[in-house]
Amino acid sequence: MMPNGFPAGLLDYPPRPPSGPTIVFVGTMEYRPNVDAAFWLAQEIFPLIARRVPEARLLLIGHDTRHRLRPLADGQRIVATGSVADVAP
């Protein structure tokens, strides 16, 4: 069993140009605690971060995010991607 999170050094991806500071929340939105956490992050925490780092973005990644988290996504600073094949890129 692997705990939540892992060292980025384990990934073997070529370097990419930075797209600015990005916070990534990954989880299935069929699990209610993940939905609650995503709303809390987007509504309570991310605005505090964005005040200090205006170019920051929040990506909400995972199954059913586009449906359940649609009210949070503005398409620019907060993006709900839905399922992705690989979260690393």
PyMOL commands that place a pseudoatom at each C-alpha (Angstrom):
pseudoatom trace, name=CA, resn=MET, resi=1, chain=A, elem=C, hetatm=0, pos=[0.000, 0.000, 0.000]
pseudoatom trace, name=CA, resn=MET, resi=2, chain=A, elem=C, hetatm=0, pos=[1.317, 3.450, -0.896]
pseudoatom trace, name=CA, resn=PRO, resi=3, chain=A, elem=C, hetatm=0, pos=[0.383, 6.384, 1.353]
pseudoatom trace, name=CA, resn=ASN, resi=4, chain=A, elem=C, hetatm=0, pos=[-1.187, 9.526, -0.105]
pseudoatom trace, name=CA, resn=GLY, resi=5, chain=A, elem=C, hetatm=0, pos=[1.427, 11.598, -1.885]
pseudoatom trace, name=CA, resn=PHE, resi=6, chain=A, elem=C, hetatm=0, pos=[4.878, 10.608, -3.052]
pseudoatom trace, name=CA, resn=PRO, resi=7, chain=A, elem=C, hetatm=0, pos=[8.243, 12.255, -3.716]
pseudoatom trace, name=CA, resn=ALA, resi=8, chain=A, elem=C, hetatm=0, pos=[8.257, 13.989, -7.087]
pseudoatom trace, name=CA, resn=GLY, resi=9, chain=A, elem=C, hetatm=0, pos=[11.731, 12.572, -7.717]
pseudoatom trace, name=CA, resn=LEU, resi=10, chain=A, elem=C, hetatm=0, pos=[10.151, 9.177, -8.338]
pseudoatom trace, name=CA, resn=LEU, resi=11, chain=A, elem=C, hetatm=0, pos=[8.693, 10.482, -11.592]
pseudoatom trace, name=CA, resn=ASP, resi=12, chain=A, elem=C, hetatm=0, pos=[10.774, 10.147, -14.708]
pseudoatom trace, name=CA, resn=TYR, resi=13, chain=A, elem=C, hetatm=0, pos=[9.404, 12.967, -16.859]
pseudoatom trace, name=CA, resn=PRO, resi=14, chain=A, elem=C, hetatm=0, pos=[11.425, 15.430, -18.898]
pseudoatom trace, name=CA, resn=PRO, resi=15, chain=A, elem=C, hetatm=0, pos=[11.475, 18.982, -17.546]
pseudoatom trace, name=CA, resn=ARG, resi=16, chain=A, elem=C, hetatm=0, pos=[8.734, 21.258, -18.855]
pseudoatom trace, name=CA, resn=PRO, resi=17, chain=A, elem=C, hetatm=0, pos=[8.526, 25.023, -18.936]
pseudoatom trace, name=CA, resn=PRO, resi=18, chain=A, elem=C, hetatm=0, pos=[6.945, 26.252, -15.715]
pseudoatom trace, name=CA, resn=SER, resi=19, chain=A, elem=C, hetatm=0, pos=[3.305, 27.225, -16.005]
pseudoatom trace, name=CA, resn=GLY, resi=20, chain=A, elem=C, hetatm=0, pos=[3.334, 29.157, -12.761]
pseudoatom trace, name=CA, resn=PRO, resi=21, chain=A, elem=C, hetatm=0, pos=[2.576, 28.079, -9.206]
pseudoatom trace, name=CA, resn=THR, resi=22, chain=A, elem=C, hetatm=0, pos=[-0.017, 25.314, -9.290]
pseudoatom trace, name=CA, resn=ILE, resi=23, chain=A, elem=C, hetatm=0, pos=[-1.791, 23.470, -6.497]
pseudoatom trace, name=CA, resn=VAL, resi=24, chain=A, elem=C, hetatm=0, pos=[-3.157, 20.064, -7.469]
pseudoatom trace, name=CA, resn=PHE, resi=25, chain=A, elem=C, hetatm=0, pos=[-5.954, 18.276, -5.637]
pseudoatom trace, name=CA, resn=VAL, resi=26, chain=A, elem=C, hetatm=0, pos=[-6.443, 14.679, -6.815]
pseudoatom trace, name=CA, resn=GLY, resi=27, chain=A, elem=C, hetatm=0, pos=[-9.265, 12.390, -5.759]
pseudoatom trace, name=CA, resn=THR, resi=28, chain=A, elem=C, hetatm=0, pos=[-12.444, 10.690, -6.839]
pseudoatom trace, name=CA, resn=MET, resi=29, chain=A, elem=C, hetatm=0, pos=[-15.455, 12.876, -6.263]
pseudoatom trace, name=CA, resn=GLU, resi=30, chain=A, elem=C, hetatm=0, pos=[-17.649, 9.838, -5.695]
pseudoatom trace, name=CA, resn=TYR, resi=31, chain=A, elem=C, hetatm=0, pos=[-16.241, 9.959, -2.143]
pseudoatom trace, name=CA, resn=ARG, resi=32, chain=A, elem=C, hetatm=0, pos=[-18.026, 12.689, -0.166]
pseudoatom trace, name=CA, resn=PRO, resi=33, chain=A, elem=C, hetatm=0, pos=[-15.029, 13.659, 2.049]
pseudoatom trace, name=CA, resn=ASN, resi=34, chain=A, elem=C, hetatm=0, pos=[-13.053, 14.473, -1.130]
pseudoatom trace, name=CA, resn=VAL, resi=35, chain=A, elem=C, hetatm=0, pos=[-15.879, 16.707, -2.365]
pseudoatom trace, name=CA, resn=ASP, resi=36, chain=A, elem=C, hetatm=0, pos=[-15.980, 18.485, 0.997]
pseudoatom trace, name=CA, resn=ALA, resi=37, chain=A, elem=C, hetatm=0, pos=[-12.196, 18.910, 0.999]
pseudoatom trace, name=CA, resn=ALA, resi=38, chain=A, elem=C, hetatm=0, pos=[-12.165, 20.273, -2.568]
pseudoatom trace, name=CA, resn=PHE, resi=39, chain=A, elem=C, hetatm=0, pos=[-14.837, 22.849, -1.723]
pseudoatom trace, name=CA, resn=TRP, resi=40, chain=A, elem=C, hetatm=0, pos=[-12.973, 23.848, 1.461]
pseudoatom trace, name=CA, resn=LEU, resi=41, chain=A, elem=C, hetatm=0, pos=[-9.689, 24.181, -0.430]
pseudoatom trace, name=CA, resn=ALA, resi=42, chain=A, elem=C, hetatm=0, pos=[-11.224, 26.205, -3.277]
pseudoatom trace, name=CA, resn=GLN, resi=43, chain=A, elem=C, hetatm=0, pos=[-13.431, 28.455, -1.162]
pseudoatom trace, name=CA, resn=GLU, resi=44, chain=A, elem=C, hetatm=0, pos=[-11.439, 28.960, 2.036]
pseudoatom trace, name=CA, resn=ILE, resi=45, chain=A, elem=C, hetatm=0, pos=[-7.750, 28.272, 1.423]
pseudoatom trace, name=CA, resn=PHE, resi=46, chain=A, elem=C, hetatm=0, pos=[-7.092, 29.066, -2.233]
pseudoatom trace, name=CA, resn=PRO, resi=47, chain=A, elem=C, hetatm=0, pos=[-8.382, 32.674, -1.990]
pseudoatom trace, name=CA, resn=LEU, resi=48, chain=A, elem=C, hetatm=0, pos=[-5.824, 33.325, 0.766]
pseudoatom trace, name=CA, resn=ILE, resi=49, chain=A, elem=C, hetatm=0, pos=[-3.063, 31.900, -1.402]
pseudoatom trace, name=CA, resn=ALA, resi=50, chain=A, elem=C, hetatm=0, pos=[-4.240, 33.808, -4.481]
pseudoatom trace, name=CA, resn=ARG, resi=51, chain=A, elem=C, hetatm=0, pos=[-4.076, 37.108, -2.596]
pseudoatom trace, name=CA, resn=ARG, resi=52, chain=A, elem=C, hetatm=0, pos=[-0.368, 36.556, -1.960]
pseudoatom trace, name=CA, resn=VAL, resi=53, chain=A, elem=C, hetatm=0, pos=[0.404, 34.749, -5.225]
pseudoatom trace, name=CA, resn=PRO, resi=54, chain=A, elem=C, hetatm=0, pos=[-1.924, 36.206, -7.876]
pseudoatom trace, name=CA, resn=GLU, resi=55, chain=A, elem=C, hetatm=0, pos=[-0.652, 33.904, -10.639]
pseudoatom trace, name=CA, resn=ALA, resi=56, chain=A, elem=C, hetatm=0, pos=[-1.437, 30.742, -8.619]
pseudoatom trace, name=CA, resn=ARG, resi=57, chain=A, elem=C, hetatm=0, pos=[-3.780, 28.122, -10.080]
pseudoatom trace, name=CA, resn=LEU, resi=58, chain=A, elem=C, hetatm=0, pos=[-5.740, 25.277, -8.541]
pseudoatom trace, name=CA, resn=LEU, resi=59, chain=A, elem=C, hetatm=0, pos=[-6.315, 22.065, -10.496]
pseudoatom trace, name=CA, resn=LEU, resi=60, chain=A, elem=C, hetatm=0, pos=[-9.027, 19.713, -9.259]
pseudoatom trace, name=CA, resn=ILE, resi=61, chain=A, elem=C, hetatm=0, pos=[-8.310, 16.329, -10.835]
pseudoatom trace, name=CA, resn=GLY, resi=62, chain=A, elem=C, hetatm=0, pos=[-10.236, 13.095, -10.590]
pseudoatom trace, name=CA, resn=HIS, resi=63, chain=A, elem=C, hetatm=0, pos=[-13.284, 11.107, -11.511]
pseudoatom trace, name=CA, resn=ASP, resi=64, chain=A, elem=C, hetatm=0, pos=[-16.497, 13.151, -11.560]
pseudoatom trace, name=CA, resn=THR, resi=65, chain=A, elem=C, hetatm=0, pos=[-14.789, 16.482, -10.752]
pseudoatom trace, name=CA, resn=ARG, resi=66, chain=A, elem=C, hetatm=0, pos=[-16.334, 18.320, -13.682]
pseudoatom trace, name=CA, resn=HIS, resi=67, chain=A, elem=C, hetatm=0, pos=[-19.817, 17.335, -12.569]
pseudoatom trace, name=CA, resn=ARG, resi=68, chain=A, elem=C, hetatm=0, pos=[-19.610, 17.822, -8.804]
pseudoatom trace, name=CA, resn=LEU, resi=69, chain=A, elem=C, hetatm=0, pos=[-17.129, 20.706, -8.693]
pseudoatom trace, name=CA, resn=ARG, resi=70, chain=A, elem=C, hetatm=0, pos=[-18.484, 22.739, -11.595]
pseudoatom trace, name=CA, resn=PRO, resi=71, chain=A, elem=C, hetatm=0, pos=[-19.590, 25.562, -9.250]
pseudoatom trace, name=CA, resn=LEU, resi=72, chain=A, elem=C, hetatm=0, pos=[-15.948, 26.043, -8.160]
pseudoatom trace, name=CA, resn=ALA, resi=73, chain=A, elem=C, hetatm=0, pos=[-14.257, 26.054, -11.567]
pseudoatom trace, name=CA, resn=ASP, resi=74, chain=A, elem=C, hetatm=0, pos=[-13.758, 29.335, -13.378]
pseudoatom trace, name=CA, resn=GLY, resi=75, chain=A, elem=C, hetatm=0, pos=[-11.742, 27.756, -16.203]
pseudoatom trace, name=CA, resn=GLN, resi=76, chain=A, elem=C, hetatm=0, pos=[-8.660, 29.872, -15.564]
pseudoatom trace, name=CA, resn=ARG, resi=77, chain=A, elem=C, hetatm=0, pos=[-7.492, 30.003, -11.949]
pseudoatom trace, name=CA, resn=ILE, resi=78, chain=A, elem=C, hetatm=0, pos=[-9.545, 27.035, -10.749]
pseudoatom trace, name=CA, resn=VAL, resi=79, chain=A, elem=C, hetatm=0, pos=[-9.879, 24.166, -13.229]
pseudoatom trace, name=CA, resn=ALA, resi=80, chain=A, elem=C, hetatm=0, pos=[-11.821, 20.918, -12.755]
pseudoatom trace, name=CA, resn=THR, resi=81, chain=A, elem=C, hetatm=0, pos=[-10.283, 18.499, -15.246]
pseudoatom trace, name=CA, resn=GLY, resi=82, chain=A, elem=C, hetatm=0, pos=[-12.229, 15.306, -14.705]
pseudoatom trace, name=CA, resn=SER, resi=83, chain=A, elem=C, hetatm=0, pos=[-10.378, 12.013, -15.018]
pseudoatom trace, name=CA, resn=VAL, resi=84, chain=A, elem=C, hetatm=0, pos=[-6.884, 12.073, -16.531]
pseudoatom trace, name=CA, resn=ALA, resi=85, chain=A, elem=C, hetatm=0, pos=[-4.718, 9.204, -17.755]
pseudoatom trace, name=CA, resn=ASP, resi=86, chain=A, elem=C, hetatm=0, pos=[-1.693, 10.387, -15.725]
pseudoatom trace, name=CA, resn=VAL, resi=87, chain=A, elem=C, hetatm=0, pos=[-1.625, 13.157, -13.113]
pseudoatom trace, name=CA, resn=ALA, resi=88, chain=A, elem=C, hetatm=0, pos=[2.126, 13.812, -13.377]
pseudoatom trace, name=CA, resn=PRO, resi=89, chain=A, elem=C, hetatm=0, pos=[2.209, 15.868, -16.612]
for i in range(1, 89): cmd.bond("trace and resi %d" % i, "trace and resi %d" % (i + 1))
show_as sticks, trace
zoom trace
